[in-house]
Each structure stands twice: as C-alpha cells, then as structure tokens.
Amino acid sequence: MSYQIDNQEIGIYISGLIEREFMSARQFCKAYLQKDGINEPTREDIQNMANRLSQIKKGTKAIQIHDLPIFSELLHVSFEQILSAGKCGEPRNNRMTNYTVAQSHSEAEWIAYIEEKDKPILNPDEYGKTVLDYAIMFGNYDFLKFLVNENYIWFDSRKDNDYVMTFGAGTKIQRIKFEECDNGVFIRKPDMNDLQYKLATEDQLRMYIISFAADHNDLSMLKKLRAREIPELYYKAHYLSCTCPDFDVHYDKNMVSHIAKSSDKVLNYFTDSFEIRDRIRYKDGSNRKHIFMFPYISQLLDMLIENDSPFLKTALIKCIEHNESTKEKLKSLIKESINNGCYYGDYWKKEVEFHENGNIVHFRDTFAVTGIITNIAGATKESANPQINCLIQKLNDSYNGIKYITEEEIA
C-alpha cells in the first residue's frame, strides 16, 4: 500500500501515541533525550525538545530520520506506521484493541472487532478510553463515518421525546447477558455498557465529529448529526417563557472554529435558518413551529470577520434578513395581542424577554397558543472593508432594535 508523507497527519498520530504511552509530552521528551544518550537532561534540554516536539505535532516541522528509531521504540510502533500516520505497517501487538482498531483504515478489521464475541469495543481500556475516543484522537474520520453510515452508532434517534442530553444517541453494538428470574427461567437482557452510556449522556462526541465533517466538506454527515442544533431546543423552546435553552453551556469554540474555516457549502448550511416543532398543537392538529439559527451564529460571524472570509458578506445578509423578519413577526404578534384585548397600555413589555445567553428573544400571548421564540445574530468585530462594516452596522442595528423594542415601533 502506497502513501504520501503528510506532516500534519503524522503530527496528530504522534500526539495520540504520546498521550497513550506517557503521562505528559515532557515525560516523553525526557525519555527521548535519555535514549539519545543524555542520561541527565537539563530543564533547558527538555524545553528545547518540547519545542521541537510541539512543531512536529502541529505538522510545521517534519520528523527526522534520526528520530525514527527512538520514536519507534518509545511509542511501540514501526517506522512505516509513523510515516504513514498509522495507515500502513503492522502493529507490534497483533491483538485488536480500542487503540489499534481506532487507527486502522481497514473495514474488515473494523467489522471483525465489532463482531468479537466479548464485545471489547463496548468498553474503555485500561486508560479509560473508548474506541471513539481514540478514533477522535487520531482523526480517523473514515472509521467514525463508517460507524455512523452503517448505523452501528447514531447521534439522532429521530424521536423528539429522546432529545434531552443528546439527540437520543445510541449503538446497536450490544453485549447480551442471561439473567435468571425467580422461577428459574433465564432471559436475555441487554447489559449496561460504557459505549452506550457515553453516547447517551455526552453530546461532546457529536461535536467532535461535526468538526471532522466540516473539515471534510461532508454536508450529508452534518445533516445526520443535526449539526446546527442542540437538544435543548426541543424540550425548552415550547415554553415560550420562564425557561430558555442554555446555549452558552454547549458552546464549543474549537468546533465553531472548524466551521468558520470550512467551505462555502458548509458555511451556507450553518448560516441558513431552520425550523423546529414543539409539543403544542393548534386546533387543526398541527404542531407549533419556531425558526432558529445556528445557536453560535454570532460567534461564527465574529470568526468569519477575523478570518476575512469570502463568505462573510453572504452570511451577514442572511443574518440581517433573519433579524428583520424576527422583528416584523414580533411586532405583528404584539399588535394582535393588544387588539385582542390581552394587554393594556405597555403591559405587553412584560411578556417580551431577551436573554443574553444565546441572544434569545421570546414573546407569548397569555390567552392564546401564539408566540415567538428564536435567537438573533449580532457581531462584536469590525472589518477593514467599509462595505462589510456597513453590513455589520445594519446587523447590529437590527439586533438592538429587537433587544430594545419600543412602544413607538409597535404603534
């Protein structure tokens, strides 16, 4: 099997190996220097090696021929595995483990490990890491995509009632045990396992894969992951007041950074508004629906401004349209409520709430099922381009017009 030397992939691979084999990068550096003949490396020696290692891990410097024997010995991999970032070469330990399988690019090996009788894939190893942890560590998107596309794992059950901590994430890889009932009959019962628990309780795994999918321009995967959404939208948005989704607690700066550097196709997806339905039904039996934007649209805009992204103008225009549409709908609902006799004077202001956490605005008609809840976009950065700055100003004017909506605008 042929391969091309890719310093960035090698850096990611080496980083994962060091995390696996050593308590810290500095501990590895000390061991390297000792193998290289410096029995008592000084603090300066270790720091110099740490600086060089950091550049290797980032891919800005290539690993040297002199390094290969020492890296190979300390990290328990072959030269070929290092230079191919784990894609080629035989592991020294032929026993399949979470660690080795997560580096593999062989579909046959993946399936064999999944189908092993004792289901070791379900368990964390002695380092507390699952096969998914290692796959993320090594950036093995092929393996992660295989697991999702073949429905071995999923991050969306497609059942709104499951959407709490995750979107009902789970796995069909199950360990089956027999349990004895009181009458002596044995029944098959799914065992509690760490992989299922991790998937069901942690949304962080989904966010990691969103970053990979954005890097790979994989719009299909992003849609499967409900990448623009957070689970809380589905069990909090229907209240219209009293409680709101907590966008801040779910914010992952690294994920948004990957999105900001992605293709126009991916950015177009993340800057489109989308519709969610809640559990309140109208008289005709249809569910009430709400329009949202990506929960971190404002942070994304700031990153696009800092990156001077070619997509920035399009993103700003789309966000301005969403803000202005939101304001018109909000004004219409307030006027309708006042005309129906729900509110007198400026009492309607008590039902219009704005939350800095997520830039969420919501309003409800106390005596009806109508109302609005959505998030709006703003920007805190400025551009060197005057035309772009005009759009940023227009965006922020629309943002403030909603946040500080006045009685004169309703009249």
N, C-alpha and C positions, 0 to 999 in steps of 0.2 A: 504494500500500500504506500503510495507516494503522499507527500505532504509538503507544505510550504512553511518556512520559518516565519512565525508571527510573534514578535516580541511582546505584544500586549497579551495575547493568549497564554504565552509561556509565563508571563508575569503573574497572571491570575492563577494559573495552575500551580506555580511555585508557592504563591501566597497561601493557597489552600493546603498544600503539603506541609508547610511550616506550621500552620495553625494546628494541623493534625498531630504532628510529631513533637512539637516543642511548646513550652508554656508561653514563650514570647519570641518575637523576632530577635531581640538582643541575646537571648539564650542561644538561638541558632547561630548568631554571629560569633559568639564566644566559642562554640563548638567548632565552627568552620575554621577560625584562626588557630585553634589548637591542632586540628587536623593538618593545617597548613604549616605547622612547625613552630608556632608561637605558643609555648607552653603556658606562659602567664601574660595573656594580653592585657594591655593597659586600658583604662577607660577611653583614652583617645583612639586606640586601635579599634575598640569595639564600636565607637561612634563613627569612625571612618567607614568601617564595614557596613554599619547600619545605613549610612547614607547611600552607599553603593547598592545595597540590597533594595532600598526603597526605590531607587531608579529602575532596577531590574523588575521589581514587582509592578511598577507603573508602565513598563514597556518602553521607557525613554532610553534605556541602555540595554544592550544585549548581554546575555550570559556568555562568559568567556570560556574558551577551551580548557583553560587552567581550572575553571570552576567545576567542570562537569564531573570528574571523579569524586570530588568531595561532596557536591550536592547529591550525587547518586547514592553515595554511601550513607550520608546522614538522613536522606529522605526515603531511602529504601525503594528507589525506582531506577530504571535503566536510563542510559543516555538518550535512547530513542524516545522513551516516554517523556523526558524533559523537553527535548527539541520539538516534539510533535504536540506538546501540551496535553499529553495523555491519550492522543488519538491512535498512536501506534506503539508497538512493543508489548511484551508480555509482562504482567505484574509478577513480582517475585513470589507473592503468595497466591497460589492458584485457587484458593478457597474464595468464593464470591462473598463479598461483604458490602454493606451500605457504601463504604468508602470506594471500593474498586468499581462497583456497578455504576455509581454516580459519575465516574469518569469515562465509562465505556460509551462508545458510539455504535455498538452492535445491537441491533434489535433482537437478535437471537439470544444474546446474553441477558438483555432486559427481561424478556419473556421467561427465560429459564429461572431467573431469580424470583420473579413474581410467583411462579408456579411451584417453587420449592415447598415441600410438604410442611415444614415447620414455620413457614412464612416469616423468615427473618427480616424481610422488607418492612414488616409492620413495626419493628422495634427500634428504639435508639440503640446505638452501640455503646461500648464502654466509655466513650467520650460524651455520651448524651446526645449524639447527633443522629437524625434520621437520614434516609436516603435522599429526601427532598432537601434537607439542609446542605448535604454535600453537593447535590446537583446545582444548587444555587451558588454555593461557594466556588465551584469550578466553572460556572457559567455554561453548564451543559443544557442549552435550550432545546436541543434535539430530543433529549431524554424527557424533559419536562413536557414538551409539546406532544410527544408520543403518549405519555401517561394521560394527558387531557383528551387528546383526539380519539384514543382508543377507549375512553370512558373508564379507565382504571381509577382515576381520581376526577373529581369535578369540584368546581367552585361556585356553581349555581344549580340548585335543585329545581329551579323554575316553579317553586311553590312559595308564594308571598308570605305565608304563615311561618315559614322557616327562617325568614330574614330577621335575625337578631344580632348575634355576634359576627356572623358571616352570612353569605347568601345560601346557607344550607349546604356548605361544602362537605364532601364525604368521599368514601372509597368503596369499591366493590371487592377489594382485596381483603378477605376476611379469614380469620382463624376460627374454625368451628370446634367447639368442645362439647362433650357429652355431660349432661347434668342429671343426677338421679333425683327423681321425685319421691314423695313419701311412700307411694305404693310400689316402689322398687322398679318403676319403669324409667328408662333412660331416654332423655330427649336431647336433640341437637340444639345448641344455643350459641349465638354469636358471642365471641369473647370480647371483653373490653380490651382495646389495644391502643398503643400510643399514636400510631399514624392517624387513625380515625379521630381520636381526641384532639390531636394537634390541628387537623383540618377543620374540625367543627368549632374550635374555640379561638383560633388565631386567624385574623384577616391579613396578617403581615405576609404570609406566603403568597397570597393573591397579589399583593402589591409588588413583591419581588418579580413575579412573573409578568406583571404589567410592564415593568421596566424593560425586561428582556424583549417582550413582544413589541414595544415601541422601538427599541433598537433594531429589531429585525423587520420593521415595517409590516407587521403581521396584524392587519385590521381584523381578520376573522377571529383570531385569538382574543383580541381586545374586546370584541363583542361578546364572546363566550364568558369572559371574566367580568362582564358588566363594569368595565374599567372606568367609566365616567361617574360611577355611583358609589354610595356607601350604604350598608344595610339599614342604618338608622332611618333613612328616608322613608322606608316602608312601614315602620311602626311608630313613627313620631309625627310625620308630616300631616297625618289626617286629623290631628287635634286642632290645627289652625291657631291655637293659642296655648298658653300655660307651659308647653314643653316644646323644645326645638331640637333638631339634630345637632349633635356636638361635632362640628366639622374640625375644630382645632385638634381634638384628641386623636383624630385619624390622620392628621397631616403627615405626609412622608416627603420631606424635602428632596431626598435622593430620587424618588420616583418622579416627582414633578420636573426635576432637572433633566431626567432622561427624556421625558415628554417634550420639554422645551427644545431639545436638540434633535428631535425626530423629523421625519419627512412631512411635507405639506399634507399628504394624505392622512397621516396620523393626527396632525395638528387640526385639520379640518374636522375630524371626528371629535376631538376633545373640546373644540370651541362651538360645536353645534349644541343647541338646547335639546332637551329630551323630556319625555312625558312619563310620569309615574301615576298609578292609580292608587287610591286608598280604599278603605273598607266602608266608607259612607256611600250609600246608594240613593240615587234620585228616584222620583216616583215611577219613571219609566223602566227602572231596574238596572240602569247603567251605573257604573262606579264613578264617583267624583275623581277628577284628574287634576294634576298640578304640573306646571312647567318648571324645570330646573336647568341650571347649567352645571358644568363640572364644579364640584364643591371648592376646588382650589383654583378657580379661573383667575382670580385677582393675583395670586402668587405666580401663576403661569404667565400672565401678561407682564408682570414685572421682570421675569426672567427673559421673556422674548424681547423686551425693551433693552435689557442689559446686553443680550446677545446680538442686538441689531438684526433680528431675524427677518428674512424676506417675507415671512408670513404675517408679520406684525400688523400691517395695515388691514388685512382681511380680518384678523382676529379682533381688532379694535372696532371695526364696522359692525361685526356680528354682535359684539357685546353691547355696543350703543343701541342697536336695534332691540336687543332683549330688554335693556333697561327702559327704553322709551315705551315699549309695548307693555311692560310691567306697570309703569306709571299710569298709562291710559286705562288699563284694566282696573287698577286700584281706585282711580278717580271715579270710574263708572260704577263700581260696586258700592263705594261710599255714597254717591249721589242716589243710587237706587235704594239704599237702606234709609237714607234721610227722607226720601219721597214716600217710602212705605210707612213712615212714622216710627221707625225703630230708634232713631236718635234725634234729640232736640239740641239746637244750638251747636256747640262744638264738642258735644259728648262723644261723637264718633272717634275723637282723637284717642280715647281710652282703649279703643279696640285696634288701633294701628300701632303695631310694635315693630321695633327694629333691633336686631341683635348683631353686635359687632362680631361675635363668633360665627363666621360663615357669611356675614353680610346678608342675613336672612330678614325679609320683611313679611309680615303676615297681618291679615285683617279678616274678621268674621262678622257676619250679620247674626246677632244674638238670636233672632227669631226665625232663622232660615238655615239651610244647609249650604248656602253660598259663602264664598270667601276666597281668599288667595293666600298661598304661602309659596315663596320662591326665594332664590338668592340672586343678588345683583352683583355687578362687577365694577371694580374701581382700580386705579393704578396709583402707585406711590413714586414711580420712577419717571424720569424725563429723558427725552431723546435729543440727539444732536440735530435731528431733521425737523425743521419748523412745521412742515405739513403733518408729520406724525404727532408733534406736540399739540397741534390744533385738535387732532382727533382725541388725544389723551385728555385735553381740557374739556372737550364735549362729553366724553365718557364720564369724567368726574362731576361735571355739572348735572348730568342726568342722575348720577348716583346720589348726589346731595339733594337733588330735587325730590327724590323718593324718601331719603332718610329724614329730611326736614319738611315734609309736605305741609303746605299751609292751607288755611281756610279759603283764601282768595282763589287758589287753584281749583278748589272743589266747586266753588260757586259758578 
